[in-house]
Amino acid sequence: MSYRNEINSEGFTIINNVYDENEIEKLISLIENVTENKAGNTTFRKSEDLFAIRQFHKEIPETLDSIFNQNLKDIIEDIFGKGYFITKSIYFDKPQKSNWFVSYHQDLTISVNKKMEIDDFENWTVKQNQFAVQPPKEILESNFTIRIHIDKTTKDNGALKVINNSHSKGILRIEKLDFDNEKETICEVDKGGIMIMKPLLFHASNKTTNNERRRVIHIEFSRQELPEDLEWSEKTILQNN
């Protein structure tokens, strides 16, 4: 099955060997250089269980050339075509002894520049001066997410688990899923590999049990313009895409 067909049918795919060891080490170095100097930044969240950087590609733009190597650019174009841009990015660092876990959910909100009254845009929130809203289902269905794995990720250090094909059911409350008749997959990814997933795919992650670190760069993509004066707040157009 091709990657495109797997994403359409299952809601996700895993592709290893997208980055070599040197590329991963360069990414780690760029991230560590900045995090040491910006510990008090409001987009940086740190606890015993999780370190996260929101608006990652804006906070550390020097990582973009390393992230969008030729392998990744070819993968995006082969699977989705041209014209996609970044709409959101987060860096997650789950420490070795983390008890942080995430229950099953869909990614239902997008980051936008302001709050407006627009039909079918609902459930507005504001966190750290960032507006988020749930857009119409059609926008979410056409977007995709790439998760870049800086460490080897297994069932023992918080690999995502997903409900296969749950993205095809639209926006759904978790209690509506019949877990006895659903297929669950644990998405183990090698260091330097990626996972591509659709926002409406139900996904979750468990606590770390093997004392191994898990670092992931999560990037969301779209090629849709929003209505009226609403804009993607983190929109970044990729070069040569």
NUTORNU-385284 format. One record per residue (C-alpha): x, y, z; residue in one letter; residue number from 1. Coordinates in steps of 0.001 Angstrom, whole numbers, padded with zeros to 6 digits, always signed. Each point is the difference from the previous one (the first is absolute). Layout:
# NUTORNU-385284
<c1: X, c2: Y, c3: Z, r: A, k: NUM> $
...
END
This chain:
# NUTORNU-385284
<c1: +000000, c2: +000000, c3: +000000, r: M, k: 1> $
<c1: +001333, c2: +003466, c3: -000873, r: S, k: 2> $
<c1: +000458, c2: +002643, c3: +002669, r: Y, k: 3> $
<c1: -002793, c2: +002075, c3: -001561, r: R, k: 4> $
<c1: -002421, c2: -002938, c3: +000012, r: N, k: 5> $
<c1: +000921, c2: -000896, c3: +003571, r: E, k: 6> $
<c1: -000686, c2: +003542, c3: +001200, r: I, k: 7> $
<c1: -003344, c2: +000014, c3: -001810, r: N, k: 8> $
<c1: -001079, c2: -003409, c3: +001316, r: S, k: 9> $
<c1: +001578, c2: -000123, c3: +003469, r: E, k: 10> $
<c1: +000479, c2: +003695, c3: +000792, r: G, k: 11> $
<c1: +003767, c2: -000250, c3: +000498, r: F, k: 12> $
<c1: +003260, c2: -001412, c3: -001318, r: T, k: 13> $
<c1: +003546, c2: -000444, c3: +001324, r: I, k: 14> $
<c1: +003094, c2: +000690, c3: -002116, r: I, k: 15> $
<c1: +003427, c2: -000727, c3: +001478, r: N, k: 16> $
<c1: +003432, c2: +001235, c3: -001115, r: N, k: 17> $
<c1: -001166, c2: +003482, c3: -001001, r: V, k: 18> $
<c1: +002927, c2: +001569, c3: +001900, r: Y, k: 19> $
<c1: +003497, c2: -001366, c3: +000499, r: D, k: 20> $
<c1: +001949, c2: +000153, c3: +003252, r: E, k: 21> $
<c1: +001794, c2: +003238, c3: -000922, r: N, k: 22> $
<c1: -003260, c2: +001766, c3: -000824, r: E, k: 23> $
<c1: -001556, c2: -001062, c3: +003307, r: I, k: 24> $
<c1: +003049, c2: +001095, c3: +001971, r: E, k: 25> $
<c1: -000094, c2: +003397, c3: -001706, r: K, k: 26> $
<c1: -003672, c2: +000403, c3: +000924, r: L, k: 27> $
<c1: +000738, c2: -000913, c3: +003602, r: I, k: 28> $
<c1: +002847, c2: +002512, c3: +000140, r: S, k: 29> $
<c1: -002135, c2: +002820, c3: -001444, r: L, k: 30> $
<c1: -002810, c2: -000709, c3: +002466, r: I, k: 31> $
<c1: +002269, c2: -000242, c3: +003030, r: E, k: 32> $
<c1: +001830, c2: +003219, c3: -000864, r: N, k: 33> $
<c1: -003262, c2: +001939, c3: +000030, r: V, k: 34> $
<c1: -001698, c2: -001703, c3: +002947, r: T, k: 35> $
<c1: +002914, c2: +000840, c3: +002275, r: E, k: 36> $
<c1: -000518, c2: +003699, c3: -000719, r: N, k: 37> $
<c1: -003803, c2: +000225, c3: -000049, r: K, k: 38> $
<c1: -001092, c2: -001927, c3: +003054, r: A, k: 39> $
<c1: -002335, c2: +002776, c3: +001126, r: G, k: 40> $
<c1: -001769, c2: +000392, c3: -003338, r: N, k: 41> $
<c1: -003801, c2: -000354, c3: +000265, r: T, k: 42> $
<c1: -000121, c2: -002417, c3: -002951, r: T, k: 43> $
<c1: +002339, c2: -002332, c3: +001921, r: F, k: 44> $
<c1: -001702, c2: -002331, c3: +002457, r: R, k: 45> $
<c1: +002086, c2: -002063, c3: +002408, r: K, k: 46> $
<c1: -000912, c2: -002469, c3: +002724, r: S, k: 47> $
<c1: +001373, c2: -003256, c3: +001375, r: E, k: 48> $
<c1: -002113, c2: -001893, c3: -002541, r: D, k: 49> $
<c1: +000239, c2: +002128, c3: -003128, r: L, k: 50> $
<c1: +001952, c2: +002747, c3: -001683, r: F, k: 51> $
<c1: -001822, c2: +001607, c3: -002926, r: A, k: 52> $
<c1: +000645, c2: +002889, c3: -002382, r: I, k: 53> $
<c1: -003065, c2: +001399, c3: -001716, r: R, k: 54> $
<c1: +000341, c2: +001864, c3: -003305, r: Q, k: 55> $
<c1: +003206, c2: -001986, c3: -000335, r: F, k: 56> $
<c1: +000814, c2: +001007, c3: -003581, r: H, k: 57> $
<c1: -000314, c2: +003673, c3: +000959, r: K, k: 58> $
<c1: +001962, c2: -000328, c3: +003236, r: E, k: 59> $
<c1: +002826, c2: -001957, c3: -001666, r: I, k: 60> $
<c1: -000271, c2: +000829, c3: -003737, r: P, k: 61> $
<c1: +003580, c2: -001104, c3: -000591, r: E, k: 62> $
<c1: -001250, c2: -003606, c3: +000244, r: T, k: 63> $
<c1: -002155, c2: +000280, c3: -003137, r: L, k: 64> $
<c1: +002788, c2: -000695, c3: -002494, r: D, k: 65> $
<c1: +000910, c2: -003141, c3: +001915, r: S, k: 66> $
<c1: -003599, c2: -001144, c3: +000426, r: I, k: 67> $
<c1: -000927, c2: +000479, c3: -003646, r: F, k: 68> $
<c1: +002754, c2: -002051, c3: -001522, r: N, k: 69> $
<c1: -000514, c2: -001390, c3: -003509, r: Q, k: 70> $
<c1: -001426, c2: -003237, c3: +001370, r: N, k: 71> $
<c1: -002812, c2: +001755, c3: +001870, r: L, k: 72> $
<c1: -000780, c2: +002401, c3: -002844, r: K, k: 73> $
<c1: -000255, c2: -002935, c3: -002420, r: D, k: 74> $
<c1: -002242, c2: -001936, c3: +002395, r: I, k: 75> $
<c1: -002405, c2: +002918, c3: +000428, r: I, k: 76> $
<c1: -000230, c2: +000640, c3: -003737, r: E, k: 77> $
<c1: -000354, c2: -003693, c3: -000904, r: D, k: 78> $
<c1: -002810, c2: -000593, c3: +002507, r: I, k: 79> $
<c1: -001852, c2: +003321, c3: +000125, r: F, k: 80> $
<c1: +001179, c2: +002135, c3: -002910, r: G, k: 81> $
<c1: +001141, c2: +003615, c3: +000006, r: K, k: 82> $
<c1: -001159, c2: +003151, c3: +001741, r: G, k: 83> $
<c1: +000011, c2: -001081, c3: +003636, r: Y, k: 84> $
<c1: +001224, c2: +002319, c3: +002757, r: F, k: 85> $
<c1: +000671, c2: -000366, c3: +003723, r: I, k: 86> $
<c1: -002930, c2: +000969, c3: +002207, r: T, k: 87> $
<c1: +001303, c2: -001105, c3: +003395, r: K, k: 88> $
<c1: +003011, c2: -001655, c3: +001592, r: S, k: 89> $
<c1: +000900, c2: -001310, c3: +003454, r: I, k: 90> $
<c1: +003154, c2: -001618, c3: +001359, r: Y, k: 91> $
<c1: -000590, c2: -002659, c3: +002657, r: F, k: 92> $
<c1: +002696, c2: -001349, c3: +002297, r: D, k: 93> $
<c1: -001293, c2: -002793, c3: +002220, r: K, k: 94> $
<c1: +002725, c2: -000663, c3: +002627, r: P, k: 95> $
<c1: +001207, c2: -003446, c3: +001001, r: Q, k: 96> $
<c1: -002142, c2: -000271, c3: +003144, r: K, k: 97> $
<c1: -003081, c2: +001756, c3: -001356, r: S, k: 98> $
<c1: -003429, c2: -000984, c3: +001319, r: N, k: 99> $
<c1: -001657, c2: +002266, c3: -002572, r: W, k: 100> $
<c1: -002633, c2: -001674, c3: -002133, r: F, k: 101> $
<c1: -002719, c2: +001143, c3: -002402, r: V, k: 102> $
<c1: -003383, c2: -001692, c3: -000317, r: S, k: 103> $
<c1: -001688, c2: -000708, c3: -003329, r: Y, k: 104> $
<c1: -001005, c2: +003117, c3: -001913, r: H, k: 105> $
<c1: -000225, c2: +001623, c3: -003436, r: Q, k: 106> $
<c1: +001887, c2: +003209, c3: -000878, r: D, k: 107> $
<c1: -002980, c2: +002290, c3: -000522, r: L, k: 108> $
<c1: +001369, c2: +003545, c3: +000270, r: T, k: 109> $
<c1: +002156, c2: +002262, c3: -002141, r: I, k: 110> $
<c1: +002029, c2: +003067, c3: +001014, r: S, k: 111> $
<c1: -001281, c2: +003298, c3: -001417, r: V, k: 112> $
<c1: +000805, c2: +003688, c3: +000246, r: N, k: 113> $
<c1: -003208, c2: +001265, c3: +001644, r: K, k: 114> $
<c1: -003501, c2: -000876, c3: +001175, r: K, k: 115> $
<c1: -002854, c2: +000654, c3: -002427, r: M, k: 116> $
<c1: -003617, c2: -000975, c3: -000450, r: E, k: 117> $
<c1: +000135, c2: -002388, c3: -002959, r: I, k: 118> $
<c1: -002463, c2: -002748, c3: -000857, r: D, k: 119> $
<c1: +001170, c2: -003489, c3: +000935, r: D, k: 120> $
<c1: +003031, c2: +001267, c3: +001957, r: F, k: 121> $
<c1: -000634, c2: -000840, c3: +003648, r: E, k: 122> $
<c1: +001428, c2: -000901, c3: +003418, r: N, k: 123> $
<c1: +002334, c2: +003004, c3: +000150, r: W, k: 124> $
<c1: +002806, c2: +000031, c3: +002575, r: T, k: 125> $
<c1: +002935, c2: +002261, c3: +000876, r: V, k: 126> $
<c1: +003221, c2: -001295, c3: +001553, r: K, k: 127> $
<c1: +003086, c2: +002168, c3: +000462, r: Q, k: 128> $
<c1: -001434, c2: +002618, c3: -002382, r: N, k: 129> $
<c1: -000577, c2: -002651, c3: -002673, r: Q, k: 130> $
<c1: -003512, c2: -000396, c3: -001467, r: F, k: 131> $
<c1: -001171, c2: -003499, c3: -000899, r: A, k: 132> $
<c1: -003246, c2: -001115, c3: -001585, r: V, k: 133> $
<c1: -001665, c2: -003123, c3: -001327, r: Q, k: 134> $
<c1: -000483, c2: +000530, c3: -003754, r: P, k: 135> $
<c1: -002431, c2: -001822, c3: -002290, r: P, k: 136> $
<c1: +000646, c2: -003721, c3: -000372, r: K, k: 137> $
<c1: +001050, c2: +000447, c3: -003633, r: E, k: 138> $
<c1: +003053, c2: +002050, c3: +000999, r: I, k: 139> $
<c1: +001130, c2: -002582, c3: +002539, r: L, k: 140> $
<c1: -000539, c2: -002844, c3: -002459, r: E, k: 141> $
<c1: +002305, c2: +001542, c3: -002581, r: S, k: 142> $
<c1: +002852, c2: +000870, c3: +002393, r: N, k: 143> $
<c1: +002783, c2: -002308, c3: +001171, r: F, k: 144> $
<c1: +002624, c2: -000230, c3: +002740, r: T, k: 145> $
<c1: +003602, c2: -001205, c3: -000133, r: I, k: 146> $
<c1: +001730, c2: -001159, c3: +003179, r: R, k: 147> $
<c1: +003813, c2: -000080, c3: -000253, r: I, k: 148> $
<c1: +001612, c2: -002420, c3: +002452, r: H, k: 149> $
<c1: +003289, c2: +001157, c3: +001469, r: I, k: 150> $
<c1: +000166, c2: -003109, c3: +002200, r: D, k: 151> $
<c1: -001049, c2: -003579, c3: -000623, r: K, k: 152> $
<c1: -003589, c2: -000224, c3: +001190, r: T, k: 153> $
<c1: -001506, c2: -003236, c3: +001272, r: T, k: 154> $
<c1: -002991, c2: -001170, c3: +002019, r: K, k: 155> $
<c1: +002181, c2: +000383, c3: +003093, r: D, k: 156> $
<c1: +000817, c2: +003717, c3: -000343, r: N, k: 157> $
<c1: -003306, c2: +001443, c3: -001096, r: G, k: 158> $
<c1: -000432, c2: -000866, c3: -003682, r: A, k: 159> $
<c1: -003338, c2: +001159, c3: -001346, r: L, k: 160> $
<c1: -002751, c2: -002566, c3: -000107, r: K, k: 161> $
<c1: -002769, c2: +000564, c3: -002527, r: V, k: 162> $
<c1: -003385, c2: -001372, c3: -000994, r: I, k: 163> $
<c1: +000415, c2: -001038, c3: -003630, r: N, k: 164> $
<c1: -002352, c2: +001698, c3: -002471, r: N, k: 165> $
<c1: -001654, c2: +002086, c3: +002734, r: S, k: 166> $
<c1: +000736, c2: +003130, c3: -002078, r: H, k: 167> $
<c1: -002704, c2: -001117, c3: -002443, r: S, k: 168> $
<c1: -002769, c2: +000332, c3: +002592, r: K, k: 169> $
<c1: +000064, c2: +003806, c3: +000111, r: G, k: 170> $
<c1: -000030, c2: +001964, c3: +003263, r: I, k: 171> $
<c1: -001033, c2: -002482, c3: +002660, r: L, k: 172> $
<c1: -000283, c2: -000268, c3: +003766, r: R, k: 173> $
<c1: +002322, c2: -002704, c3: +001307, r: I, k: 174> $
<c1: -002850, c2: -001871, c3: +001723, r: E, k: 175> $
<c1: -001567, c2: -000543, c3: -003425, r: K, k: 176> $
<c1: +002890, c2: -002274, c3: -000993, r: L, k: 177> $
<c1: -000629, c2: -003713, c3: +000507, r: D, k: 178> $
<c1: +003474, c2: -000997, c3: +001205, r: F, k: 179> $
<c1: -000874, c2: -003706, c3: -000095, r: D, k: 180> $
<c1: -000312, c2: +000264, c3: -003768, r: N, k: 181> $
<c1: +002790, c2: +002486, c3: -000733, r: E, k: 182> $
<c1: +003621, c2: -000719, c3: -000915, r: K, k: 183> $
<c1: +002620, c2: +001712, c3: +002173, r: E, k: 184> $
<c1: +003594, c2: +000422, c3: -001212, r: T, k: 185> $
<c1: +003049, c2: +001095, c3: +002011, r: I, k: 186> $
<c1: +002067, c2: +002178, c3: -002335, r: C, k: 187> $
<c1: +003631, c2: -000819, c3: +000719, r: E, k: 188> $
<c1: +002378, c2: +002195, c3: -002033, r: V, k: 189> $
<c1: +003776, c2: -000175, c3: -000365, r: D, k: 190> $
<c1: +002261, c2: +002947, c3: +000787, r: K, k: 191> $
<c1: +000015, c2: +002125, c3: -003151, r: G, k: 192> $
<c1: -003370, c2: -001330, c3: -001134, r: G, k: 193> $
<c1: -003341, c2: +001753, c3: -000335, r: I, k: 194> $
<c1: -003646, c2: -000726, c3: +000599, r: M, k: 195> $
<c1: -002585, c2: +001705, c3: -002211, r: I, k: 196> $
<c1: -003568, c2: +000158, c3: +001287, r: M, k: 197> $
<c1: -003355, c2: +001642, c3: -000630, r: K, k: 198> $
<c1: -001324, c2: +002370, c3: +002699, r: P, k: 199> $
<c1: -003252, c2: -001938, c3: +000474, r: L, k: 200> $
<c1: +001832, c2: -003266, c3: +000758, r: L, k: 201> $
<c1: -000584, c2: -000925, c3: +003645, r: F, k: 202> $
<c1: +003388, c2: -000172, c3: +001707, r: H, k: 203> $
<c1: +001440, c2: -000269, c3: +003509, r: A, k: 204> $
<c1: +003286, c2: -000728, c3: +001786, r: S, k: 205> $
<c1: +000951, c2: -001855, c3: +003163, r: N, k: 206> $
<c1: +002450, c2: +000725, c3: +002798, r: K, k: 207> $
<c1: +003683, c2: -000763, c3: -000459, r: T, k: 208> $
<c1: +001036, c2: -003298, c3: +001611, r: T, k: 209> $
<c1: +003525, c2: -000661, c3: -001314, r: N, k: 210> $
<c1: +001904, c2: +003148, c3: +001073, r: N, k: 211> $
<c1: +000596, c2: +001035, c3: -003607, r: E, k: 212> $
<c1: -000494, c2: +003555, c3: -001214, r: R, k: 213> $
<c1: -002487, c2: +000808, c3: -002778, r: R, k: 214> $
<c1: +000407, c2: +003182, c3: -002063, r: R, k: 215> $
<c1: -002380, c2: +000794, c3: -002858, r: V, k: 216> $
<c1: -000553, c2: +002991, c3: -002300, r: I, k: 217> $
<c1: -003711, c2: +000224, c3: -000844, r: H, k: 218> $
<c1: -000845, c2: +002079, c3: -003102, r: I, k: 219> $
<c1: -003489, c2: +000612, c3: -001445, r: E, k: 220> $
<c1: -000610, c2: +000881, c3: -003655, r: F, k: 221> $
<c1: -002788, c2: +001429, c3: -002156, r: S, k: 222> $
<c1: -000421, c2: +001628, c3: -003389, r: R, k: 223> $
<c1: -003362, c2: +001618, c3: +000705, r: Q, k: 224> $
<c1: -000682, c2: +003683, c3: +000408, r: E, k: 225> $
<c1: -002316, c2: +000894, c3: +002881, r: L, k: 226> $
<c1: -003176, c2: +002084, c3: -000553, r: P, k: 227> $
<c1: -000339, c2: +003765, c3: +000328, r: E, k: 228> $
<c1: +002863, c2: +001597, c3: +001943, r: D, k: 229> $
<c1: +000899, c2: -003085, c3: +001985, r: L, k: 230> $
<c1: +003625, c2: -001149, c3: -000407, r: E, k: 231> $
<c1: +002109, c2: -002928, c3: +001117, r: W, k: 232> $
<c1: +002033, c2: +001568, c3: +002822, r: S, k: 233> $
<c1: +003087, c2: -002164, c3: -000573, r: E, k: 234> $
<c1: -000206, c2: -000169, c3: -003801, r: K, k: 235> $
<c1: +003418, c2: -000545, c3: -001556, r: T, k: 236> $
<c1: +000356, c2: -000668, c3: -003716, r: I, k: 237> $
<c1: +002688, c2: -002528, c3: -000837, r: L, k: 238> $
<c1: +002665, c2: +000860, c3: -002505, r: Q, k: 239> $
<c1: -000205, c2: -001849, c3: -003326, r: N, k: 240> $
<c1: -003353, c2: -001535, c3: +000881, r: N, k: 241> $
END
